Amino acid sequence: MQTLFPYDKVRPVQKGFMRQVEAAIINKTHLLAHCPTGIGKTAAALTPALAYAIENKKTVFFLTSRHTQHVIAIETLKKIKEKHNVNFSVVDLVGKKWMCCQKGVAILTASEFGEFCKELRDKGSCDYYKRLKRKNHPTFETQTAIGQLKKEPKHVEDAKQICCKLKVCPYEVACLLAKEAQVVIADYYHFLQPGIRDTLLKKLDLELNNCIIIMDEGHNLPARARKLLTTSMSTYMLEQSIKEAKAVEYFETADQLTELKNQIDSLASSLSLDKQERLITKKELMQLIENIVEIEELSGSLRFIAEEIIETKKRSFANGVANFLESWKGPDKSFVRIFSRIFSKSKPYLNFSYKCLDPSLAMNDLVTNVHSIIVMSGTLTPTEMYRDLLGFNESTQLAEYDNPFPQENKLNLIVPKTSTKFTARSKKMYEQIAQECAIIVNNVPGNCVIFFPSYRFRDDVYVYLRSLCEKTTLLEEPGLTKQDKAEIIDSFKSFKDVGAVLLSVSAGSFGEGIDLVGDFLKSVVVVGLPLTKPDLETEELIKYYNEKNGKGWDYGYIMPAIITTMQNAGRCIRSATDKGIIVFMDERYVWPSYFNCFPKDWNMEVTLNVKKEIDKFYNQ
């Protein structure tokens, strides 16, 4: 197999990973790899996969949930093409909605956009789609677009700009090019959702056994897979559907939906004031509907309403309700049905959820039929857990690589003097946490980020920290836009010489996916564990895995929180020259069930005198 590595030198650990990827692909097996930052996993995975694909007429799908990883993959493939002058083509795909040239589609949900797009195509109203082919052959504009995209790998935004300028549909052009492409960069859902996967593969004239799949940021896979197989319906959706039904004069359906909403409102009395949620059976909701109208009849009427609404408004809530009713009839095994009261800014609504508990349901076809799957992440540990969660068999290769950066550049500390447990929370504890945080940020030269388990907990600690902290403090707020996030990061970077402190939340905007290479970040403090009181879904998840393999508490509750904190910690050291201190602040981190979750090469140290360790680290 030819060597297509894009750089002049291959690091030893990178070479080891490349060999394992190559072996897995040649032997048609799967590989799950924990690859810490610095290994260069994108180049190491793509290089052997691309070489095999070219020689054996396969297609590599590089799947990731992060926009930045699309860019990294494209840049890597550009370098391969430039360095080796090898002939291959690349397609970058995101959601069809985000590639659309039509105005105003960004506000639509995925299903709403699907209906809107279908409506335009069926009626011949989309000029971009109409210009794609003439007499079943690509038009001059389409051929021009494909020719430009073939010259070098292009990011999806650049591809979209080229196609929109030529007045042809970017998604359809991308699919035409993908038929002969060796690499397709896409999102998880392109393969985890069976309907979308089947449609895409049919468009590309591909079978699963001719696909090599690389899944980046694999620690996100279980949650994403479960979410993609989950559906819900709220009384807000019903209210909007009633308005739509009246607007197109489906008055009988409007009356039926109104009666259904009234019945659901009555059902709310079964919710206790303290929990606001309970389990509900499939039959319970179906019976509620059947007392008013046949479900199939209601679904059919909703579809007709949606078609008429989409003609003028692009989006339809009626379609969302119809989709939910179809899903609700699904199996009980590996799913949980929950009836709850949700609170919005305006008023509370009632909600039905059909939630997937087992992410392996989305992976089964892939694990069985795909040529090879490579799952990789900087925090894919323990790999055995991911093998279990994602449904890989015992023959799947597992690999955990050590961090390639100099060990002396990073100090990993556990300070077990405080706790964020609910039973331990008090003004005294908040003050003690603030004091420990102040010692760290005041003695570390440069910028620091402190991650808290929640915004409320952060604010309770900040009451005391703001008077103790000697540096400028920046606070992350919930619901930040991309622009808000960028402005905070730019402001934070501007303080690198004097130091500032960003007070963030573990599962918030800055918990993963930000790179502050160089002198922009010198310390990360993770306060407590982002464990909340288990809700009904979590309780059912714990119960499900207890019955499946006896690991419910670990797989359903502890490990997701630990993985989040490890992602937080990973913001600190992003290159071989970065130097910094990572502090985990909670007594539970020294408990064996938590301590053993850390990768062995992290060399965790426990201290009650954090200032002493900081001074020693910077004076060594």
ZAMARTOR-996934 format. One line per 5 residues: number of its first residue (from 1); their letters; for each residue x, y, z of C-alpha. Coordinates in steps of 0.1 Angstrom, whole numbers, padded with zeros to 4 digits. Last residue first. Example, Ala and Ser with C-alpha at 12.3 -4.5 7.8 and 13.67 -1.06 7.14 Angstrom:
<recs>
2) SA) 0137/-0011/0071; 0123/-0045/0078
</recs>
This chain:
<recs>
620) QNYFK) 0118/0232/0385; 0105/0267/0396; 0072/0266/0378; 0062/0231/0390; 0075/0237/0426
615) DIEKK) 0055/0269/0430; 0024/0252/0417; 0029/0222/0440; 0034/0244/0471; 0003/0264/0462
610) VNLTV) -0018/0233/0459; -0012/0221/0495; -0037/0193/0501; -0022/0172/0473; -0029/0142/0452
605) EMNWD) -0009/0135/0420; -0023/0120/0388; 0002/0104/0365; -0018/0112/0334; -0002/0082/0317
600) KPFCN) -0026/0059/0335; -0057/0074/0318; -0081/0086/0346; -0111/0063/0353; -0093/0046/0381
595) FYSPW) -0096/0077/0403; -0134/0077/0400; -0143/0042/0413; -0111/0042/0435; -0123/0074/0454
590) VYRED) -0095/0100/0450; -0117/0121/0426; -0145/0120/0451; -0128/0146/0473; -0133/0173/0447
585) MFVII) -0111/0197/0429; -0095/0183/0398; -0065/0206/0389; -0047/0209/0356; -0015/0228/0355
580) GKDTA) 0002/0241/0323; 0030/0241/0297; 0024/0242/0260; 0054/0233/0239; 0043/0199/0226
575) SRICR) 0008/0214/0217; -0028/0215/0230; -0022/0213/0268; -0050/0231/0287; -0083/0224/0269
570) GANQM) -0079/0187/0276; -0090/0192/0312; -0125/0201/0301; -0127/0170/0279; -0115/0150/0309
565) TTIIA) -0143/0166/0330; -0169/0156/0304; -0156/0120/0303; -0159/0118/0341; -0196/0130/0339
560) PMIYG) -0205/0105/0312; -0186/0078/0332; -0205/0082/0365; -0242/0080/0354; -0254/0055/0328
555) YDWGK) -0223/0035/0321; -0209/0034/0356; -0242/0031/0375; -0257/0006/0350; -0227/-0017/0348
550) GNKEN) -0244/-0051/0355; -0243/-0061/0319; -0278/-0058/0304; -0299/-0056/0335; -0277/-0031/0352
545) YYKIL) -0274/-0014/0318; -0312/-0008/0315; -0316/0002/0352; -0289/0029/0349; -0305/0041/0317
540) EETEL) -0340/0041/0333; -0326/0062/0362; -0310/0085/0337; -0342/0090/0319; -0362/0096/0351
535) DPKTL) -0338/0123/0363; -0306/0114/0383; -0297/0143/0406; -0270/0161/0387; -0234/0150/0382
530) PLGVV) -0211/0175/0366; -0183/0165/0390; -0165/0189/0413; -0145/0220/0403; -0124/0214/0372
525) VVSKL) -0095/0239/0372; -0076/0245/0340; -0043/0263/0339; -0019/0281/0317; -0041/0291/0287
520) FDGVL) -0032/0317/0260; 0005/0311/0261; 0006/0286/0232; -0025/0268/0219; -0059/0279/0231
515) DIGEG) -0080/0253/0212; -0118/0252/0218; -0138/0220/0211; -0147/0210/0246; -0161/0225/0278
510) FSGAS) -0162/0260/0263; -0198/0264/0254; -0212/0246/0284; -0211/0210/0297; -0184/0217/0323
505) VSLLV) -0195/0253/0330; -0173/0284/0327; -0156/0310/0348; -0128/0325/0326; -0100/0339/0347
500) AGVDK) -0076/0365/0333; -0038/0368/0332; -0014/0397/0328; 0004/0386/0296; -0025/0364/0282
495) FSKFS) -0052/0391/0288; -0060/0395/0251; -0067/0358/0248; -0097/0361/0271; -0112/0390/0250
490) DIIEA) -0108/0369/0219; -0123/0339/0236; -0153/0359/0248; -0158/0375/0214; -0157/0341/0197
485) KDQKT) -0184/0327/0221; -0207/0356/0215; -0203/0353/0177; -0210/0316/0178; -0241/0324/0199
480) LGPEE) -0241/0318/0237; -0271/0301/0252; -0260/0300/0288; -0235/0327/0301; -0198/0323/0304
475) LLTTK) -0183/0347/0329; -0150/0366/0325; -0129/0375/0355; -0100/0400/0356; -0072/0388/0380
470) ECLSR) -0066/0392/0417; -0094/0367/0427; -0104/0369/0463; -0132/0395/0460; -0148/0378/0430
465) LYVYV) -0143/0344/0445; -0169/0347/0473; -0201/0355/0453; -0184/0335/0425; -0190/0303/0444
460) DDRFR) -0228/0306/0443; -0226/0318/0407; -0207/0288/0396; -0231/0265/0414; -0260/0281/0396
455) YSPFF) -0242/0279/0362; -0236/0242/0367; -0209/0216/0374; -0181/0243/0374; -0152/0247/0350
450) IVCNG) -0124/0272/0359; -0103/0285/0331; -0069/0302/0337; -0049/0328/0319; -0013/0337/0329
445) PVNNV) 0012/0331/0357; -0005/0305/0381; -0003/0319/0416; -0035/0340/0417; -0055/0314/0397
440) IIACE) -0046/0285/0421; -0049/0302/0454; -0082/0318/0442; -0096/0284/0433; -0089/0271/0468
435) QAIQE) -0105/0301/0484; -0136/0300/0462; -0140/0263/0470; -0139/0271/0507; -0164/0299/0503
430) YMKKS) -0188/0276/0484; -0184/0250/0512; -0192/0275/0539; -0222/0287/0520; -0234/0252/0519
425) RATFK) -0234/0222/0495; -0222/0189/0511; -0254/0169/0507; -0256/0179/0471; -0221/0167/0464
420) TSTKP) -0198/0195/0452; -0170/0185/0474; -0139/0201/0490; -0104/0192/0503; -0096/0165/0478
415) VILNL) -0072/0185/0456; -0063/0163/0427; -0034/0175/0405; -0022/0169/0370; 0010/0188/0362
410) KNEQP) 0019/0191/0326; 0051/0202/0308; 0073/0175/0325; 0053/0148/0307; 0066/0160/0273
405) FPNDY) 0037/0156/0248; 0030/0123/0232; 0001/0114/0256; 0000/0076/0258; -0021/0055/0234
400) EALQT) -0050/0033/0242; -0059/0007/0216; -0088/-0017/0213; -0093/-0041/0183; -0128/-0055/0178
395) SENFG) -0128/-0093/0181; -0150/-0091/0213; -0179/-0076/0193; -0189/-0039/0188; -0223/-0029/0202
390) LLDRY) -0217/0009/0207; -0220/0008/0245; -0200/-0024/0250; -0171/-0013/0228; -0173/0022/0243
385) METPT) -0169/0007/0278; -0140/-0015/0267; -0122/0016/0254; -0120/0031/0289; -0113/0056/0276
380) LTGSM) -0121/0073/0244; -0109/0107/0256; -0087/0120/0228; -0110/0103/0203; -0111/0075/0177
375) VIISH) -0136/0051/0162; -0122/0033/0131; -0149/0012/0113; -0140/-0014/0086; -0158/-0030/0056
370) VNTVL) -0192/-0020/0069; -0219/-0048/0073; -0221/-0060/0109; -0208/-0030/0128; -0226/-0006/0105
365) DNMAL) -0260/-0024/0107; -0258/-0026/0145; -0246/0010/0151; -0279/0029/0156; -0292/0002/0179
360) SPDLC) -0258/0002/0197; -0269/0036/0212; -0292/0018/0237; -0315/0040/0258; -0336/0055/0231
355) KYSFN) -0362/0080/0242; -0398/0083/0232; -0407/0116/0249; -0442/0131/0256; -0443/0167/0267
350) LYPKS) -0466/0190/0286; -0460/0227/0284; -0451/0255/0309; -0455/0292/0300; -0436/0320/0284
345) KSFIR) -0399/0315/0292; -0403/0277/0289; -0409/0250/0315; -0414/0214/0307; -0440/0191/0323
340) SFIRV) -0433/0154/0317; -0445/0121/0302; -0417/0097/0295; -0415/0066/0273; -0383/0045/0276
335) FSKDP) -0365/0026/0248; -0342/-0005/0247; -0373/-0028/0244; -0406/-0009/0240; -0407/-0011/0202
330) GKWSE) -0421/0016/0179; -0457/0029/0178; -0445/0062/0192; -0424/0067/0161; -0454/0071/0138
325) LFNAV) -0471/0094/0162; -0440/0115/0165; -0437/0120/0127; -0473/0131/0125; -0468/0156/0153
320) GNAFS) -0437/0170/0135; -0457/0173/0102; -0484/0192/0120; -0458/0216/0133; -0452/0228/0097
315) RKKTE) -0424/0249/0082; -0419/0265/0047; -0447/0290/0053; -0466/0292/0020; -0464/0258/0004
310) IIEEA) -0454/0242/0037; -0488/0248/0051; -0506/0229/0024; -0483/0198/0027; -0484/0200/0065
305) IFRLS) -0522/0199/0065; -0522/0168/0043; -0497/0151/0066; -0517/0160/0096; -0548/0144/0080
300) GSLEE) -0530/0112/0074; -0516/0110/0110; -0551/0116/0124; -0566/0088/0102; -0538/0064/0111
295) IEVIN) -0544/0072/0148; -0581/0065/0146; -0600/0094/0163; -0611/0106/0197; -0609/0076/0221
290) EILQM) -0581/0063/0198; -0560/0093/0208; -0561/0086/0246; -0558/0049/0239; -0526/0056/0220
285) LEKKT) -0512/0077/0249; -0518/0049/0275; -0510/0021/0251; -0474/0031/0247; -0469/0033/0284
280) ILREQ) -0460/0063/0305; -0432/0069/0329; -0434/0100/0351; -0422/0136/0351; -0427/0168/0371
275) KDLSL) -0407/0153/0400; -0416/0175/0430; -0451/0185/0421; -0462/0150/0411; -0475/0144/0376
270) SSALS) -0508/0125/0374; -0527/0158/0373; -0511/0164/0339; -0534/0138/0323; -0562/0164/0323
265) DIQNK) -0540/0186/0301; -0534/0156/0278; -0572/0151/0274; -0576/0188/0266; -0548/0186/0240
260) LETLQ) -0565/0156/0224; -0598/0175/0223; -0581/0204/0206; -0564/0180/0181; -0598/0165/0172
255) DATEF) -0614/0199/0168; -0585/0210/0145; -0589/0178/0126; -0626/0186/0120; -0618/0221/0111
250) YEVAK) -0593/0213/0083; -0598/0248/0069; -0562/0254/0058; -0557/0280/0086; -0577/0260/0110
245) AEKIS) -0554/0230/0107; -0524/0253/0110; -0537/0268/0142; -0544/0233/0157; -0509/0223/0147
240) QELMY) -0495/0252/0166; -0514/0242/0198; -0503/0205/0193; -0466/0215/0190; -0470/0235/0222
235) TSMST) -0486/0205/0238; -0453/0187/0232; -0442/0158/0211; -0409/0140/0213; -0385/0117/0193
230) TLLKR) -0353/0098/0202; -0333/0077/0178; -0309/0106/0169; -0305/0114/0206; -0294/0079/0214
225) ARAPL) -0268/0079/0186; -0255/0114/0196; -0251/0103/0233; -0232/0071/0224; -0211/0088/0197
220) NHGED) -0197/0118/0216; -0167/0099/0229; -0160/0091/0193; -0145/0125/0185; -0138/0112/0150
215) MIIIC) -0156/0082/0134; -0136/0068/0104; -0158/0047/0082; -0145/0025/0054; -0174/0018/0030
210) NNLEL) -0176/-0009/0002; -0194/-0033/0025; -0221/-0006/0031; -0231/-0006/-0005; -0227/0024/-0027
205) DLKKL) -0246/0039/-0057; -0240/0074/-0043; -0276/0083/-0043; -0285/0049/-0029; -0259/0054/-0002
200) LTDRI) -0274/0088/0008; -0310/0075/0009; -0300/0045/0030; -0280/0066/0054; -0308/0092/0058
195) GPQLF) -0334/0065/0065; -0311/0045/0088; -0301/0075/0110; -0266/0067/0123; -0249/0070/0089
190) HYYDA) -0255/0106/0078; -0263/0113/0115; -0226/0112/0123; -0217/0142/0101; -0199/0141/0068
185) IVVQA) -0165/0141/0051; -0166/0119/0019; -0133/0105/0007; -0126/0085/-0025; -0150/0104/-0046
180) EKALL) -0166/0089/-0077; -0202/0089/-0066; -0193/0118/-0042; -0192/0142/-0072; -0229/0136/-0079
175) CAVEY) -0237/0138/-0042; -0219/0171/-0039; -0238/0185/-0069; -0270/0174/-0053; -0261/0191/-0020
170) PCVKL) -0249/0223/-0037; -0281/0227/-0058; -0272/0247/-0090; -0274/0284/-0096; -0237/0288/-0107
165) KCCIQ) -0231/0313/-0078; -0250/0289/-0055; -0227/0261/-0066; -0194/0279/-0060; -0206/0294/-0026
160) KADEV) -0217/0260/-0015; -0184/0244/-0023; -0166/0271/-0004; -0188/0266/0026; -0184/0228/0024
155) HKPEK) -0147/0230/0026; -0129/0222/-0006; -0105/0194/-0016; -0087/0204/-0048; -0094/0205/-0085
150) KLQGI) -0125/0183/-0083; -0147/0211/-0068; -0141/0233/-0099; -0149/0205/-0123; -0180/0195/-0104
145) ATQTE) -0193/0231/-0105; -0186/0234/-0142; -0204/0201/-0149; -0234/0213/-0130; -0235/0246/-0148
140) FTPHN) -0232/0228/-0182; -0261/0206/-0173; -0257/0171/-0159; -0277/0145/-0180; -0312/0132/-0172
135) KRKLR) -0327/0151/-0201; -0314/0183/-0185; -0298/0181/-0151; -0290/0203/-0121; -0307/0235/-0133
130) KYYDC) -0341/0223/-0120; -0326/0217/-0085; -0313/0253/-0082; -0345/0267/-0097; -0366/0250/-0070
125) SGKDR) -0403/0253/-0080; -0406/0221/-0100; -0436/0210/-0080; -0420/0178/-0067; -0387/0196/-0060
120) LEKCF) -0403/0224/-0041; -0424/0201/-0019; -0395/0177/-0013; -0374/0207/0000; -0401/0219/0023
115) EGFES) -0408/0184/0036; -0371/0178/0043; -0367/0213/0058; -0395/0206/0083; -0378/0172/0092
110) ATLIA) -0345/0189/0098; -0360/0218/0118; -0365/0251/0099; -0351/0284/0110; -0321/0281/0086
105) VGKQC) -0344/0278/0056; -0349/0315/0052; -0334/0319/0017; -0329/0290/-0007; -0292/0282/-0014
100) CMWKK) -0293/0250/0006; -0261/0235/0020; -0271/0241/0057; -0305/0224/0050; -0288/0194/0035
95) GVLDV) -0269/0188/0067; -0232/0187/0062; -0212/0172/0034; -0175/0177/0023; -0166/0158/-0008
90) VSFNV) -0131/0147/-0018; -0115/0136/-0050; -0084/0115/-0058; -0054/0117/-0081; -0021/0116/-0063
85) NHKEK) 0004/0145/-0065; 0021/0132/-0034; 0028/0164/-0014; -0001/0185/-0029; -0027/0158/-0027
80) IKKLT) -0017/0148/0008; -0016/0184/0019; -0051/0190/0006; -0063/0159/0024; -0050/0172/0057
75) EIAIV) -0066/0207/0051; -0100/0190/0044; -0098/0168/0075; -0089/0198/0097; -0117/0219/0083
70) HQTHR) -0143/0191/0089; -0128/0187/0124; -0136/0224/0131; -0173/0219/0123; -0176/0192/0150
65) STLFF) -0198/0161/0149; -0174/0140/0129; -0176/0114/0102; -0148/0106/0078; -0164/0083/0052
60) VTKKN) -0137/0065/0031; -0150/0050/-0002; -0136/0017/-0016; -0121/0010/-0050; -0093/-0013/-0037
55) EIAYA) -0062/0007/-0045; -0077/0041/-0039; -0096/0030/-0008; -0065/0014/0007; -0044/0046/0003
50) LAPTL) -0072/0067/0017; -0076/0045/0048; -0038/0044/0053; -0035/0082/0053; -0069/0092/0068
45) AAATK) -0062/0076/0102; -0028/0090/0109; -0037/0124/0094; -0067/0128/0116; -0050/0112/0147
40) GIGTP) -0022/0137/0149; -0009/0122/0182; -0009/0156/0198; -0042/0154/0217; -0047/0120/0232
35) CHALL) -0056/0090/0209; -0079/0064/0226; -0086/0040/0198; -0115/0017/0188; -0107/-0004/0158
30) HTKNI) -0129/-0026/0135; -0121/-0055/0113; -0118/-0060/0076; -0082/-0075/0079; -0067/-0048/0056
25) IAAEV) -0087/-0021/0073; -0078/-0032/0108; -0041/-0036/0099; -0039/-0001/0083; -0055/0015/0114
20) QRMFG) -0032/-0004/0137; -0002/0006/0116; -0013/0043/0115; -0016/0042/0153; 0019/0029/0158
15) KQVPR) 0033/0055/0133; 0016/0083/0153; 0032/0071/0185; 0067/0072/0168; 0061/0106/0152
10) VKDYP) 0060/0106/0114; 0081/0132/0097; 0079/0150/0063; 0041/0156/0065; 0011/0145/0044
5) FLTQM) 0015/0107/0048; 0004/0091/0015; 0024/0059/0017; 0015/0034/-0010; 0000/0000/0000
</recs>
